[in-house]
């Protein structure tokens, strides 16, 4: 899956490494994210974009802050949708399903 932010197009990959790196670096569990966590969603997308570039053998010359600077507020719905698609739906529903097992 790809997402275009401004004029840049990023290949996204929701790898376990990206997932772990996000949780380790932010202290936030992905299962606890909801659609209102706008900067958190964009930061998670950063880790997925970084993993996508690595998988493609492409350069990824961004740190979290420079990546977030690419993101316009008007693009937040698109970014949120991309994260939701990559995670296979709403992360909150997934965490609830796991708890009920």
The first five atom37 places (N, CA, C, CB, O) and aatype in JSON, in Angstrom:
{
  "aatype": [20, 20, 20, 20, 20, 20, 20, 20, 20, 20, 20, 20, 20, 20, 20, 20, 20, 20, 20, 20, 20, 20, 20, 20, 20, 20, 20, 20, 20, 20, 20, 20, 20, 20, 20, 20, 20, 20, 20, 20, 20, 20, 20, 20, 20, 20, 20, 20, 20, 20, 20, 20, 20, 20, 20, 20, 20, 20, 20, 20, 20, 20, 20, 20, 20, 20, 20, 20, 20, 20, 20, 20, 20, 20, 20, 20, 20, 20, 20, 20, 20, 20, 20, 20, 20, 20, 20, 20, 20, 20, 20, 20, 20, 20, 20, 20, 20, 20, 20, 20, 20],
  "atom_mask": [
    [1, 1, 1, 1, 1],
    [1, 1, 1, 1, 1],
    [1, 1, 1, 1, 1],
    [1, 1, 1, 1, 1],
    [1, 1, 1, 1, 1],
    [1, 1, 1, 1, 1],
    [1, 1, 1, 1, 1],
    [1, 1, 1, 1, 1],
    [1, 1, 1, 1, 1],
    [1, 1, 1, 1, 1],
    [1, 1, 1, 1, 1],
    [1, 1, 1, 1, 1],
    [1, 1, 1, 1, 1],
    [1, 1, 1, 1, 1],
    [1, 1, 1, 1, 1],
    [1, 1, 1, 1, 1],
    [1, 1, 1, 1, 1],
    [1, 1, 1, 1, 1],
    [1, 1, 1, 1, 1],
    [1, 1, 1, 1, 1],
    [1, 1, 1, 1, 1],
    [1, 1, 1, 1, 1],
    [1, 1, 1, 1, 1],
    [1, 1, 1, 1, 1],
    [1, 1, 1, 1, 1],
    [1, 1, 1, 1, 1],
    [1, 1, 1, 1, 1],
    [1, 1, 1, 1, 1],
    [1, 1, 1, 1, 1],
    [1, 1, 1, 1, 1],
    [1, 1, 1, 1, 1],
    [1, 1, 1, 1, 1],
    [1, 1, 1, 1, 1],
    [1, 1, 1, 1, 1],
    [1, 1, 1, 1, 1],
    [1, 1, 1, 1, 1],
    [1, 1, 1, 1, 1],
    [1, 1, 1, 1, 1],
    [1, 1, 1, 1, 1],
    [1, 1, 1, 1, 1],
    [1, 1, 1, 1, 1],
    [1, 1, 1, 1, 1],
    [1, 1, 1, 1, 1],
    [1, 1, 1, 1, 1],
    [1, 1, 1, 1, 1],
    [1, 1, 1, 1, 1],
    [1, 1, 1, 1, 1],
    [1, 1, 1, 1, 1],
    [1, 1, 1, 1, 1],
    [1, 1, 1, 1, 1],
    [1, 1, 1, 1, 1],
    [1, 1, 1, 1, 1],
    [1, 1, 1, 1, 1],
    [1, 1, 1, 1, 1],
    [1, 1, 1, 1, 1],
    [1, 1, 1, 1, 1],
    [1, 1, 1, 1, 1],
    [1, 1, 1, 1, 1],
    [1, 1, 1, 1, 1],
    [1, 1, 1, 1, 1],
    [1, 1, 1, 1, 1],
    [1, 1, 1, 1, 1],
    [1, 1, 1, 1, 1],
    [1, 1, 1, 1, 1],
    [1, 1, 1, 1, 1],
    [1, 1, 1, 1, 1],
    [1, 1, 1, 1, 1],
    [1, 1, 1, 1, 1],
    [1, 1, 1, 1, 1],
    [1, 1, 1, 1, 1],
    [1, 1, 1, 1, 1],
    [1, 1, 1, 1, 1],
    [1, 1, 1, 1, 1],
    [1, 1, 1, 1, 1],
    [1, 1, 1, 1, 1],
    [1, 1, 1, 1, 1],
    [1, 1, 1, 1, 1],
    [1, 1, 1, 1, 1],
    [1, 1, 1, 1, 1],
    [1, 1, 1, 1, 1],
    [1, 1, 1, 1, 1],
    [1, 1, 1, 1, 1],
    [1, 1, 1, 1, 1],
    [1, 1, 1, 1, 1],
    [1, 1, 1, 1, 1],
    [1, 1, 1, 1, 1],
    [1, 1, 1, 1, 1],
    [1, 1, 1, 1, 1],
    [1, 1, 1, 1, 1],
    [1, 1, 1, 1, 1],
    [1, 1, 1, 1, 1],
    [1, 1, 1, 1, 1],
    [1, 1, 1, 1, 1],
    [1, 1, 1, 1, 1],
    [1, 1, 1, 1, 1],
    [1, 1, 1, 1, 1],
    [1, 1, 1, 1, 1],
    [1, 1, 1, 1, 1],
    [1, 1, 1, 1, 1],
    [1, 1, 1, 1, 1],
    [1, 1, 1, 1, 1]
  ],
  "atom_positions": [
    [[0.85, -1.17, 0.0], [0.0, 0.0, 0.0], [0.89, 1.24, 0.0], [-0.97, 0.0, 1.22], [1.95, 1.26, 0.63]],
    [[0.45, 2.25, -0.71], [1.18, 3.52, -0.71], [0.27, 4.63, -0.2], [1.7, 3.85, -2.13], [-0.96, 4.52, -0.23]],
    [[0.91, 5.69, 0.26], [0.17, 6.9, 0.64], [0.99, 8.09, 0.15], [-0.07, 6.97, 2.21], [2.22, 8.09, 0.22]],
    [[0.29, 9.09, -0.34], [0.95, 10.31, -0.77], [0.69, 11.39, 0.26], [0.46, 10.76, -2.18], [-0.45, 11.68, 0.62]],
    [[1.79, 11.97, 0.74], [1.73, 13.06, 1.71], [2.42, 14.24, 1.05], [2.42, 12.67, 3.09], [3.61, 14.21, 0.77]],
    [[1.65, 15.29, 0.81], [2.19, 16.42, 0.05], [2.55, 15.95, -1.35], [3.42, 17.05, 0.76], [1.69, 15.46, -2.09]],
    [[3.82, 16.08, -1.7], [4.28, 15.64, -3.02], [5.05, 14.33, -2.95], [5.14, 16.7, -3.65], [5.54, 13.84, -3.98]],
    [[5.18, 13.76, -1.78], [5.96, 12.53, -1.58], [5.02, 11.31, -1.49], [6.83, 12.63, -0.31], [3.99, 11.36, -0.82]],
    [[5.38, 10.24, -2.16], [4.64, 8.99, -2.07], [5.49, 7.98, -1.31], [4.26, 8.45, -3.48], [6.67, 7.78, -1.61]],
    [[4.88, 7.34, -0.33], [5.57, 6.39, 0.53], [4.95, 5.01, 0.42], [5.55, 6.87, 1.98], [3.73, 4.86, 0.45]],
    [[5.8, 4.01, 0.29], [5.38, 2.62, 0.37], [5.24, 2.3, 1.85], [6.41, 1.64, -0.36], [6.15, 2.59, 2.63]],
    [[4.13, 1.71, 2.25], [3.89, 1.41, 3.66], [3.96, -0.09, 3.89], [2.53, 1.94, 4.1], [3.53, -0.88, 3.06]],
    [[4.51, -0.46, 5.03], [4.6, -1.87, 5.4], [4.38, -1.98, 6.91], [5.98, -2.48, 4.98], [5.17, -1.47, 7.71]],
    [[3.31, -2.65, 7.28], [2.97, -2.83, 8.7], [3.68, -4.08, 9.22], [1.43, -2.94, 8.9], [3.04, -5.09, 9.53]],
    [[4.99, -3.98, 9.32], [5.78, -5.13, 9.79], [5.77, -5.19, 11.32], [7.22, -5.04, 9.26], [5.5, -4.2, 11.99]],
    [[6.08, -6.35, 11.84], [6.19, -6.5, 13.29], [7.32, -5.64, 13.84], [6.41, -7.96, 13.67], [7.23, -5.14, 14.96]],
    [[8.38, -5.48, 13.06], [9.49, -4.62, 13.48], [9.05, -3.18, 13.62], [10.64, -4.73, 12.5], [9.41, -2.51, 14.59]],
    [[8.26, -2.69, 12.65], [7.76, -1.32, 12.72], [6.83, -1.16, 13.92], [7.02, -0.94, 11.41], [6.87, -0.14, 14.62]],
    [[6.0, -2.15, 14.15], [5.06, -2.15, 15.27], [5.84, -2.05, 16.59], [4.17, -3.43, 15.26], [5.55, -1.19, 17.43]],
    [[6.81, -2.92, 16.75], [7.61, -2.93, 17.98], [8.4, -1.64, 18.16], [8.57, -4.12, 17.98], [8.48, -1.1, 19.27]],
    [[8.98, -1.16, 17.07], [9.76, 0.08, 17.14], [8.88, 1.25, 17.57], [10.42, 0.37, 15.79], [9.3, 2.07, 18.39]],
    [[7.67, 1.34, 17.02], [6.73, 2.39, 17.41], [6.43, 2.29, 18.9], [5.43, 2.29, 16.59], [6.54, 3.28, 19.62]],
    [[6.04, 1.11, 19.37], [5.68, 0.95, 20.78], [6.86, 1.22, 21.7], [5.15, -0.45, 21.02], [6.69, 1.84, 22.75]],
    [[8.03, 0.77, 21.32], [9.22, 0.98, 22.14], [9.59, 2.46, 22.2], [10.39, 0.17, 21.58], [9.93, 2.97, 23.27]],
    [[9.54, 3.15, 21.07], [9.96, 4.55, 21.02], [8.93, 5.53, 21.59], [10.26, 4.93, 19.6], [9.31, 6.6, 22.07]],
    [[7.66, 5.17, 21.54], [6.62, 6.09, 22.02], [6.06, 5.72, 23.38], [5.5, 6.14, 21.02], [5.53, 6.58, 24.09]],
    [[6.18, 4.45, 23.75], [5.55, 3.99, 24.99], [4.04, 3.82, 24.85], [5.84, 4.96, 26.11], [3.34, 3.63, 25.85]],
    [[3.54, 3.89, 23.62], [2.1, 3.77, 23.35], [1.84, 2.43, 22.68], [1.59, 4.94, 22.45], [2.5, 2.08, 21.71]],
    [[0.87, 1.69, 23.21], [0.49, 0.42, 22.6], [-0.45, 0.7, 21.43], [-0.2, -0.54, 23.65], [-1.39, 1.49, 21.54]],
    [[-0.19, 0.06, 20.32], [-1.0, 0.28, 19.12], [-2.47, -0.04, 19.39], [-0.48, -0.57, 17.96], [-3.35, 0.65, 18.87]],
    [[-2.74, -1.05, 20.17], [-4.12, -1.42, 20.47], [-4.87, -0.32, 21.21], [-4.14, -2.69, 21.3], [-6.1, -0.33, 21.24]],
    [[-4.16, 0.63, 21.81], [-4.8, 1.71, 22.56], [-5.06, 2.96, 21.72], [-3.95, 2.08, 23.75], [-5.66, 3.91, 22.21]],
    [[-4.62, 2.97, 20.49], [-4.79, 4.14, 19.62], [-6.23, 4.19, 19.12], [-3.8, 4.1, 18.42], [-6.82, 3.16, 18.76]],
    [[-6.79, 5.4, 19.1], [-8.09, 5.56, 18.44], [-7.97, 6.63, 17.36], [-9.2, 5.93, 19.47], [-6.93, 7.27, 17.22]],
    [[-9.02, 6.83, 16.62], [-9.0, 7.74, 15.47], [-8.75, 9.19, 15.87], [-10.3, 7.64, 14.71], [-8.41, 10.01, 15.01]],
    [[-8.89, 9.53, 17.13], [-8.69, 10.91, 17.59], [-7.25, 11.22, 17.93], [-9.56, 11.18, 18.78], [-6.91, 12.38, 18.17]],
    [[-6.39, 10.22, 17.96], [-4.98, 10.4, 18.29], [-4.21, 10.81, 17.03], [-4.38, 9.11, 18.9], [-3.41, 10.04, 16.51]],
    [[-4.45, 12.03, 16.56], [-3.98, 12.41, 15.23], [-2.46, 12.4, 15.08], [-4.49, 13.77, 14.91], [-1.96, 11.89, 14.08]],
    [[-1.72, 12.92, 16.03], [-0.27, 12.92, 15.87], [0.29, 11.52, 16.08], [0.38, 13.9, 16.84], [1.32, 11.17, 15.5]],
    [[-0.37, 10.73, 16.91], [0.08, 9.36, 17.15], [-0.12, 8.52, 15.89], [-0.68, 8.74, 18.34], [0.73, 7.71, 15.53]],
    [[-1.24, 8.72, 15.22], [-1.51, 7.99, 13.98], [-0.47, 8.35, 12.92], [-2.94, 8.3, 13.45], [0.04, 7.48, 12.22]],
    [[-0.16, 9.63, 12.81], [0.86, 10.06, 11.84], [2.23, 9.51, 12.2], [0.91, 11.61, 11.76], [3.01, 9.16, 11.32]],
    [[2.52, 9.43, 13.5], [3.81, 8.87, 13.91], [3.88, 7.38, 13.62], [4.06, 9.14, 15.4], [4.93, 6.88, 13.2]],
    [[2.8, 6.66, 13.84], [2.77, 5.24, 13.48], [2.99, 5.08, 11.98], [1.43, 4.6, 13.91], [3.7, 4.17, 11.55]],
    [[2.38, 5.94, 11.21], [2.56, 5.9, 9.76], [4.03, 6.1, 9.39], [1.68, 6.97, 9.08], [4.52, 5.51, 8.43]],
    [[4.73, 6.93, 10.14], [6.16, 7.13, 9.93], [6.89, 5.79, 10.0], [6.74, 8.12, 10.98], [7.69, 5.47, 9.12]],
    [[6.63, 5.01, 11.04], [7.32, 3.72, 11.2], [6.94, 2.74, 10.09], [7.0, 3.11, 12.56], [7.78, 1.96, 9.65]],
    [[5.69, 2.79, 9.63], [5.27, 1.94, 8.52], [5.94, 2.38, 7.22], [3.74, 1.96, 8.37], [6.3, 1.54, 6.39]],
    [[6.1, 3.69, 7.03], [6.77, 4.2, 5.83], [8.26, 3.85, 5.86], [6.59, 5.73, 5.72], [8.84, 3.51, 4.83]],
    [[8.87, 3.94, 7.03], [10.27, 3.57, 7.18], [10.47, 2.09, 6.84], [10.76, 3.87, 8.62], [11.42, 1.73, 6.14]],
    [[9.57, 1.24, 7.35], [9.65, -0.19, 7.06], [9.39, -0.48, 5.58], [8.65, -0.97, 7.92], [10.01, -1.37, 5.0]],
    [[8.48, 0.28, 4.97], [8.19, 0.11, 3.55], [9.39, 0.46, 2.69], [7.01, 0.98, 3.15], [9.7, -0.24, 1.72]],
    [[10.07, 1.54, 3.04], [11.26, 1.94, 2.29], [12.36, 0.91, 2.44], [11.76, 3.32, 2.76], [13.04, 0.57, 1.47]],
    [[12.54, 0.4, 3.65], [13.57, -0.61, 3.89], [13.29, -1.87, 3.05], [13.64, -0.97, 5.39], [14.2, -2.44, 2.46]],
    [[12.03, -2.29, 3.02], [11.66, -3.49, 2.26], [11.87, -3.3, 0.77], [10.19, -3.85, 2.53], [12.19, -4.25, 0.05]],
    [[11.7, -2.08, 0.3], [11.88, -1.77, -1.12], [13.34, -1.48, -1.48], [11.02, -0.59, -1.5], [13.69, -1.38, -2.65]],
    [[14.2, -1.34, -0.45], [15.59, -0.96, -0.7], [15.73, 0.51, -1.07], [16.17, -1.82, -1.8], [16.71, 0.92, -1.69]],
    [[14.73, 1.3, -0.68], [14.73, 2.73, -1.0], [15.27, 3.54, 0.18], [13.3, 3.2, -1.37], [15.24, 3.1, 1.33]],
    [[15.77, 4.72, -0.15], [16.25, 5.61, 0.91], [15.05, 6.2, 1.65], [17.14, 6.74, 0.33], [13.99, 6.41, 1.07]],
    [[15.25, 6.45, 2.93], [14.22, 7.08, 3.75], [14.94, 8.09, 4.62], [13.42, 6.03, 4.63], [15.46, 7.76, 5.68]],
    [[14.97, 9.32, 4.16], [15.78, 10.36, 4.79], [14.97, 11.25, 5.73], [16.43, 11.2, 3.73], [15.11, 12.47, 5.69]],
    [[14.14, 10.65, 6.55], [13.3, 11.4, 7.46], [13.49, 10.89, 8.88], [11.82, 11.31, 7.04], [13.7, 9.7, 9.11]],
    [[13.42, 11.82, 9.83], [13.24, 11.41, 11.21], [11.76, 11.68, 11.51], [14.21, 12.2, 12.22], [11.04, 12.19, 10.64]],
    [[11.3, 11.33, 12.69], [9.87, 11.47, 13.0], [9.41, 12.91, 12.78], [9.58, 11.03, 14.45], [8.38, 13.14, 12.14]],
    [[10.15, 13.88, 13.3], [9.72, 15.27, 13.2], [9.67, 15.77, 11.76], [10.63, 16.15, 14.01], [8.72, 16.46, 11.38]],
    [[10.66, 15.43, 10.96], [10.64, 15.89, 9.57], [9.51, 15.21, 8.79], [11.99, 15.63, 8.88], [8.93, 15.82, 7.89]],
    [[9.2, 13.96, 9.11], [8.08, 13.27, 8.48], [6.77, 13.93, 8.87], [8.06, 11.77, 8.88], [5.92, 14.18, 8.01]],
    [[6.59, 14.23, 10.15], [5.36, 14.88, 10.6], [5.2, 16.26, 9.98], [5.34, 14.98, 12.12], [4.08, 16.72, 9.75]],
    [[6.31, 16.94, 9.72], [6.24, 18.25, 9.07], [5.7, 18.16, 7.65], [7.61, 18.9, 9.05], [5.19, 19.15, 7.12]],
    [[5.8, 16.99, 7.03], [5.22, 16.8, 5.69], [3.7, 16.71, 5.74], [5.8, 15.54, 5.03], [3.01, 17.02, 4.77]],
    [[3.17, 16.29, 6.87], [1.75, 15.99, 7.02], [0.94, 17.26, 7.29], [1.52, 14.98, 8.14], [1.18, 17.96, 8.27]],
    [[0.0, 17.54, 6.42], [-0.92, 18.67, 6.59], [-2.13, 18.19, 7.39], [-1.36, 19.26, 5.22], [-2.52, 17.03, 7.29]],
    [[-2.7, 19.07, 8.17], [-3.88, 18.74, 8.95], [-4.99, 18.23, 8.03], [-4.37, 19.96, 9.75], [-5.74, 17.32, 8.41]],
    [[-5.11, 18.8, 6.85], [-6.16, 18.38, 5.91], [-5.99, 16.94, 5.44], [-6.16, 19.3, 4.71], [-6.94, 16.34, 4.93]],
    [[-4.79, 16.36, 5.61], [-4.53, 14.99, 5.18], [-4.81, 13.95, 6.27], [-3.1, 14.86, 4.73], [-4.71, 12.75, 6.02]],
    [[-5.15, 14.4, 7.46], [-5.33, 13.48, 8.58], [-6.36, 12.37, 8.32], [-5.74, 14.24, 9.8], [-6.09, 11.22, 8.67]],
    [[-7.51, 12.66, 7.72], [-8.44, 11.56, 7.44], [-7.82, 10.47, 6.55], [-9.71, 12.1, 6.78], [-8.03, 9.28, 6.78]],
    [[-7.07, 10.9, 5.54], [-6.42, 9.94, 4.64], [-5.36, 9.12, 5.38], [-5.77, 10.68, 3.44], [-5.26, 7.91, 5.16]],
    [[-4.59, 9.76, 6.25], [-3.56, 9.06, 7.01], [-4.18, 8.07, 7.98], [-2.69, 10.06, 7.77], [-3.7, 6.95, 8.13]],
    [[-5.25, 8.49, 8.64], [-5.95, 7.62, 9.56], [-6.53, 6.4, 8.85], [-7.07, 8.38, 10.27], [-6.46, 5.28, 9.36]],
    [[-7.08, 6.62, 7.67], [-7.63, 5.52, 6.87], [-6.53, 4.54, 6.46], [-8.35, 6.07, 5.61], [-6.73, 3.32, 6.48]],
    [[-5.37, 5.07, 6.09], [-4.25, 4.2, 5.69], [-3.81, 3.32, 6.86], [-3.06, 5.05, 5.19], [-3.58, 2.12, 6.67]],
    [[-3.68, 3.89, 8.04], [-3.29, 3.11, 9.22], [-4.34, 2.06, 9.52], [-3.08, 4.02, 10.43], [-4.01, 0.9, 9.8]],
    [[-5.61, 2.44, 9.48], [-6.7, 1.49, 9.74], [-6.67, 0.34, 8.74], [-8.05, 2.21, 9.68], [-6.85, -0.82, 9.13]],
    [[-6.45, 0.64, 7.48], [-6.38, -0.4, 6.45], [-5.2, -1.34, 6.7], [-6.26, 0.23, 5.05], [-5.34, -2.56, 6.59]],
    [[-4.06, -0.77, 7.04], [-2.87, -1.59, 7.29], [-3.04, -2.5, 8.49], [-1.66, -0.71, 7.49], [-2.51, -3.61, 8.52]],
    [[-3.78, -2.04, 9.47], [-3.99, -2.85, 10.68], [-5.19, -3.78, 10.55], [-4.18, -1.95, 11.88], [-5.5, -4.52, 11.48]],
    [[-5.85, -3.75, 9.41], [-6.97, -4.65, 9.17], [-8.25, -4.21, 9.84], [-6.62, -6.02, 9.65], [-9.12, -5.04, 10.12]],
    [[-8.4, -2.93, 10.1], [-9.6, -2.41, 10.73], [-9.24, -1.63, 11.96], [-10.56, -3.53, 11.09], [-8.08, -1.26, 12.16]],
    [[-10.22, -1.37, 12.78], [-10.05, -0.56, 13.98], [-9.23, -1.29, 15.04], [-11.41, -0.17, 14.56], [-9.58, -2.4, 15.43]],
    [[-8.16, -0.68, 15.49], [-7.29, -1.29, 16.52], [-8.04, -1.49, 17.83], [-6.05, -0.41, 16.77], [-7.75, -2.45, 18.55]],
    [[-8.98, -0.62, 18.15], [-9.75, -0.77, 19.38], [-10.58, -2.06, 19.34], [-10.66, 0.45, 19.6], [-10.64, -2.78, 20.33]],
    [[-11.2, -2.34, 18.22], [-12.01, -3.55, 18.1], [-11.13, -4.78, 18.24], [-12.75, -3.59, 16.76], [-11.53, -5.76, 18.87]],
    [[-9.92, -4.74, 17.66], [-9.0, -5.87, 17.76], [-8.63, -6.13, 19.22], [-7.74, -5.63, 16.93], [-8.61, -7.28, 19.66]],
    [[-8.34, -5.07, 19.97], [-7.93, -5.28, 21.35], [-9.1, -5.82, 22.16], [-7.4, -3.96, 21.98], [-8.9, -6.63, 23.06]],
    [[-10.33, -5.38, 21.85], [-11.5, -5.9, 22.56], [-11.73, -7.36, 22.24], [-12.74, -5.1, 22.2], [-12.12, -8.14, 23.11]],
    [[-11.48, -7.74, 20.99], [-11.67, -9.14, 20.6], [-10.67, -10.03, 21.31], [-11.53, -9.31, 19.08], [-11.01, -11.15, 21.71]],
    [[-9.46, -9.56, 21.48], [-8.47, -10.36, 22.18], [-8.82, -10.52, 23.64], [-7.1, -9.72, 22.04], [-8.61, -11.59, 24.22]],
    [[-9.36, -9.46, 24.25], [-9.68, -9.51, 25.67], [-10.81, -10.48, 25.95], [-10.05, -8.13, 26.19], [-10.89, -11.04, 27.04]],
    [[-11.71, -10.68, 24.96], [-12.87, -11.54, 25.21], [-12.59, -13.01, 24.98], [-14.02, -11.12, 24.35], [-13.46, -13.85, 25.21]],
    [[-11.41, -13.34, 24.53], [-11.08, -14.76, 24.27], [-10.83, -15.52, 25.53], [-9.86, -14.87, 23.38], [-10.54, -16.71, 25.49]]
  ]
}
